[in-house]
Amino acid sequence: MILSDDDTAVAPWKRRVRAALVHLGLSLLLAVCVGLLVFAVWYPHPYREISGGRELFFLVMAVDVVLGPLLTLAVFNVRKPRAELVRDLAVVALLQVGGLAYGLWTVQLARPVHLVFEIDRFRVVHRVDIPPELESKTPPGIVVAPLGRPTVLSTRDFHSEKEKFEFTMAALQGIHLGARPDLWEPYAAGRDRILGAAKPLSDLKRRFPQQAAVVDDAVRQIHRDAATLRYLPMMARKAEGWTVLLDDRTAEILGFLPLDSF
């Protein structure tokens, strides 16, 4: 069979498109694996909503998944010498891996590492929120930035009125109390103060009667009697506040509610 000039011109394009599609499939598979790390470990529910993990991940993956296959489509040509083609594809792979590595570094830097009780609320503390100069003051037994899911901590009482004033002024300048390693303590150590600050769940329904159905749905999901629950507001990166549901005896965190209860 003799190929026409048109056939010989089309054949390289078919191979080029096929190579780009194969690259796209591999990129999507890699994106799924990275997604498992991000959403199951670094940004579990509800942090993917309140810390912006979902939007950041999809932005990084969209750029990386599209970039690699498009570059392959541009450089793949079977008429090139084999050594040149391998070199070009290796450069494309390095560019994509470099972009993915930078994107993951950005995602992990922005990830939540602790949920910290501070005075009368919970605060989601992200890796980037923690002042580097205070990391050395982290109490023994507490990891500054755990590699797994966010941990739950409390803040200790102030040692003096002077310390209270200084730390409050620093909070007004952006260094929140919950992000200070020198104030951290195990969650159990702050149980009495947490329960003292928490309010009965019935109070939440009284304050927000229009959200009663949302509150009732959250209670059903954790299979608890509403009379045994308390709540505290939660601050995070996004403007919208959330609410933490607690056991009224142990202060155990049982669930989260997308409701600004301040």
PyMOL commands that set and color helices and strands:
alter all, ss='L'
color gray80, all
select helices_A, chain A and resi 5-42+47-50+53-75+82-110+127-129+132-137+161-172+177-179+181-183+187-197+201-207+209-222+226-228
alter helices_A, ss='H'
color red, helices_A
select strands_A, chain A and resi 112-118+121-126+151-155+184-186+199-200+229-235+242-247+253-257
alter strands_A, ss='S'
color yellow, strands_A
deselect
rebuild
show_as cartoon
